[in-house]
Amino acid sequence: LRMLQVKLIVTGDDFGYCPRRNQGIVDCFLAGAISNVSLLVNGSAAADAAKLAQRYNIPIGLHANLSEGSPVCEELKTNSSLLNQDGFFHGKMGFRTALSKGLLNMSEVKQELKAQVELFHELTGHLPPHMDGHQHVHVLPEVRHVFAEVLEEYGIKYTRVPIEPGLHNCDWIPPSLMDFYLGVEQDSFNTVDVFTKHGIRWPDIYIGLSTMGRNMSVGSIRSAIDSAVLQLTARAPHSGAATIELMVHPGYPSVPPVGGCGEGPDDFSQSWERLHELQTLIKPELQSHYKSRNIQLCSFKDL
């Protein structure tokens, strides 16, 4: 069996969240540890992030955000179903609750997604080659249809479908978080047909839930990649090439009140876990593991 040629897209999410996140992501890119970034256009340091991407030639896509902070569409900033009583997005779980109660207006969801694509274009000078959802909102019921329509309208080819092989065997993930992940997985299964129908593509395999924050180690990334490669080899032994996306969140911890998407930085952003991801990703033994497995780092525009 000849060795599968694997293209690995290592995406640093939440670029633009705060200056310290931007700095960490750039340091990771320059160290060869990530190969792609996803921009939060409503992040407090989004304009700075876009400049950094241009300066260092970092491949950049859009991290569509409907759950944290403020909308970018002017009309939706004051009176919209996407906002809670404090005038911000409903939050990671709040968005899901409002959606399940039928309280979200899908035409406003579409309006905001399009406004974010337009702002991305304005900041970077090009359309995003890939677009996914902050806190995985893009695979939720109803939202998935609108999201797919927006991608098709703008000719954005690639997205992310967070179905992670081996997730069920990760006994280190606390039950409450595992419940959330399994929900994301189920929503993702239900999204595949929708995205396919709209001609949208995504890498063969996704990794990132089992390796987030404190759970990231050289070992956890290695075993996630190895089980992905095994699965790919079993699935298509003769295809020769396969793609994996590894979602990561490196950065230096945010220091309030700087950062966030309108409300200041959240707990995860202020925690040591960001720095832990950064320090893990730049370890030379990870790079040498990629080489030993015939894995080449790339971005969506290289596919």
N, C-alpha and C positions, 0 to 999 in steps of 0.2 A: 504493500500500500504506500504510494508516494505521499509525502507530507503535504497536507493542505496548506495553500498559501492564504494566510489570514491577514485581512486589512482591519486594523483596530483604530476606531475613532475614539479618542479619549476627550470627552467634552467637559469643560469646566463651566458649570451652570452659574447663573446669578451674576454674571459680569455686569458691572454698573451699579451694584448694590451699595457699595461704599468705596472710598479711596483705598482702604486697606485690603478689601476683597480684590479690587482691581490689581493692586500691587502683587498680591499673592499669586493671582492667576497669570500675570505677565512673567513673574519669576519662574513659575512652573513651565510655562511655554518655552521660555528661553533655555531652561534646563532640559528640554526635549521630553518632558513628562506628560504634557497634554498637547493635543494637536488641533484643537477646535474649541470655540467658546460659544456660549448662548447668552445673548444680551437681554437684560430686563430694561426695556425702554422707559419704564416709569421709575427706575431706580434713581436714587439721588445723585449718583455719579455716572449716569449713562453717557452723557456727552463726552466726559473724560475717557470713559472706556472705549468709545468709538474712535477717539483720537489715538489711543494706545494701540488699538487693533490695526489702525492704518500705519502707525509708526513702525510697529514690529511685524507687520504683515501676518497678523493672526487671523486665520479663517473664522468668520463670525456668522452666526445665525440668530434667530429670534426666539427668546424664551417668553412666550405669550403669557401674560399675567392677568388673571381675572379674580384673584383671591387675596392678594396682599397689597395694601396701600391704596393709592388713588388711581382712577382712570386717566388716560391721556386725552381722551376725547372731551373737548370743552363742554359739549351739550350734556354729557353724562355726569359731570362733576357735581351738579347740584341736585338734580331730581331724577333718580334712576333706580330700577329694581336691583341693580348691581351693588347698591350701597346700603350699609346699615345705618342705624340712627345717628352714629357719629360722623357719617359722611365718608366712610372708607369702605373698601371691598369687605365682604362678609367673613373673610378668613378661610383657612384651609378646610376646616370642618363646617364652618358656618355657610360656606358656598354650597357644600354638598347638601346640607339640611334645607337651605332655601330652595335648591333645585328640586329636591324630592317632594317638597310641599307645593311645587308648581308656581313659586313666587318670582322666578326669573324670566324676564322678557327676552326671548331668543333674538329678536331683531336688535336689541341693545347689546347683546353678546356679540353679534356680528359687527355691529357698528364699532364697538371697542376694539375687536380684533383687527378690523381694517385700519382703524386709526393707529394701532400699534405697528402694523406693517408700514404704513405711510411715514410714521415717525422714524422707524428703523431706516427707511430709505433716505430720509432727510439727514439723519445722523451719519450714515456710513457712505452714502452715495450709490448704494446698490440695493436690490431686493435680497432678502435672506435666502441662501441656498437651502436652508432647512429651518423648520419652525416646530417647536414642541410646546408643552404647557407647563408652567410653573405649578408645582404641587400636583402635577398630572391631571389638571382640569380638562385637558383636551380629549381625554378618552371617556369622559362622563356621558351618560345618556343625554340626548338632545344636543348637548354642546358638540359632540363628535361630528354631527351632521353639518352644523354651522362652520365648525373648524375646517372640515374637509372642503366645503364650498369656497371658503376664503382662500385656502391653499390653491385650489384649482383655478379660481379667478385670477390670482397673481402669478400662476405658473410656478409655484414653489413645490419642488418635486419630493423633498424628503421630510419625514417626521420621525418620531420615536414612538414605539409601541412597547410599553414596559411590562413584558412578559419575561420573567427571569428564570432560566433553567435552574433547578436545584434549590429554589427559594424555600420550598416546603421542608427541606432538610436542615435549615439553618436554625438550630435549637438555641442559639445565643440571642436571637431577636426576641425582645419582650412581647408577651401575648397581645397587648393593646396595639403595639406597632404592627405586629404580624397581621392582626385583623385588618388594619388599614391597608397593608401591602396586598393582602389577599383580595380585598375590595378593588384595588387598583388593577390587579391581575384579571379579575373577572370582567371589569369594565373594558380592559384591553382586549380580551377574547371577543367581547361583543362589538368591538370597534373594527376588527380586521376587515370584515366585509364592506363596511362603509368606506374606509380608506381605499380599499382595493377598487371599489366601484368608481371612485373619483380619480383613479390613476396615480395615487400617492404611494410612495415607496418608503421603506425603512430597512435598516440593517437586518441581517439574518438573525442575529441574536443581540439581546440587550442584557447588560449587567449594571448593577448600581444600587439596588435596594439592599442587598446583602453585604455591601462593602461601604456603607455610609458612615461617616463620622467615626465614632470609637470602634466600630466593627471593621474599619479598614486596616489591613496589614498586608505586607508583601505576600504572606501565605494566603490570605482570603482572596486577594486579587488573582494570585496564581491558580488557586484551585477553581475559582469561578471561570477563569479563562480556559483552563484545561478541561473542565466538564463541558463548557461550550464547544470547544474544538472537537471533543469526543462525539458530542451530539451531532455536530455538523458533518463529521466524517461518516457517521452512521446513516445520516439522512441522505447524503449525496456523495458517496465515496469517490465518484469520478469527476466531480465538478471542478476540482482543482483550486477554486478561489471562494472565499467566504468573507463576510463582513460582520464585525462585532462593534457595538457602541458601548463604551464604559462611561457611565455618568458619574462625575465627581464634583466635589464642592470645596476646592482648596481656597485658602485665603489666610490673612492675618486677622485675628478676632476684631470685630467691630467695637468701637468705643463710643457709646452713646454720648450726646444725642446725634452724632454724625452717622448717616447711613439710612438704609431702609428705602421704602418706596412711598414715603409720605408720612408714616407714623413713627419713624425711628426704627432701629434694627431689632430683630427678634432674638430670642434666647439662643437658638442654634448658631446664629451669626456672631454672637458675642462669646460663644464657648470656645474652649481649647480644641474642640473637635475639628474645626476648620484648619488650624495649624497642624494638627495631627495628620490630616489628609495630605496637606502640602508636603510635610516631611516624609511621609510614606511614599508618595508618588515620585519624588526625586531620587529615591534610593537607587544606587547603581545596580543592585541585584535584580531589581524589577526590569530595568532596561536589558540586562543580560538574559533574563528569562524570555523576554520578547524575541531576542535574537535566536535563542536556542529553539524556539518554537516556530521559527520562520514567520514571525508576526511583524508587519510593517505598519507604523503609525501613519494615519492620513486624516483627511477631513472629508466632509460630504462632497465638496466640489471636485475631489479626486476620484470619486466613484464612477 
